[in-house]
């Protein structure tokens, strides 16, 4: 039903987020995130000033990720297009991401570092969204070679950010059951 409601309607605003992972070393990767907000109509800001269509936000973030534990080792950001020049003063929060571990609670930790009045909501949201790319990109990089099956569930290094990350990876879900079967088969060898 909603498809019919938006058919032939003009857009008024879009947010595009692009994420990519690049190899750095055998163990580490660089995650690149870009956020672009575009307005398609004239609007009035709180002071009554007309704001014309165009790109409102264009932010670019790069994070160097190291393993064991999965951590942000370095971070840099640019605000290529912002609605107010003062927005760039929030870039100081990027430095505070260094050393942040990628594990359960990542989004909450990012909000505590740069959320709300501490920083820029758009930059904060981009970093939070990048959390999933960090995990998936790093795992893709790591698994380019066939991984060894852990000796037991306790020695499964990825457990801190995979178990309970979604329904399929829940503690009793199908991914853990498959892993447990592989571990049992390995132990029989």
Residue, then its C-alpha position, 0 to 999 in steps of 0.5 A: x500500500x505504501x508503494x502506491x502512496x509514494x508513486x509519482x511523488x517528488x522527494x523532499x529529502x534524502x539521506x545516502x550513506x555509503x560504506x566500504x572496507x579496504x584492506x590495510x594489513x593481513x589483520x587490519x582494515x580501513x572503514x570508509x563512511x560517507x553521509x550525504x543529506x539532500x533537500x529538494x525543496x525550499x524550507x524556512x529555518x527557525x529564524x524565517x530565512x529561506x534555505x534552498x534545495x541542495x546538499x545539506x550535509x556531506x561527511x566523510x569518515x575513515x576508521x582504521x580497525x585493528x583486531x584482538x580485540x576489534x578496536x578503532x586504532x585511528x580515526x579521521x573525519x571531514x565535513x565537506x558540506x555543512x549547514x553552519x560553519x560552527x558544525x566543524x567544531x564538533x570534529x574534535x569528537x573523532x579523536x575520542x573514538x580511538x581505542x573504542x572496542x567494537x563489541x556489544x554496546x558500541x552504539x551506546x558508547x559512541x553516543x556517550x562520546x559524541x552524541x547529543x550536545x557533545x557533538x554532531x548528531x549526523x556524525x554520530x549516526x554515521x559512526x554508529x552505522x559504520x559499526x556493522x560495516x566494521x564487523x562485516x568488512x573485517x570478517x570478510x577480510x579475515x575470511x578470505x582464507x579458510x578459517x580454522x574451527x575453534x576448539x570450543x565455543x569459548x575460544x571462538x574469538x568473534x563471539x563478543x560481537x556476533x553472539x546475540x547480534x541478531x536472531x540468527x546469531x542468538x545464543x540458541x540460534x542456527x549459526x551457533x548450532x552450526x558452529x557447535x556441530x562443526x566443533x563436535x565434528x572437529x573434536x572427533x578427528 
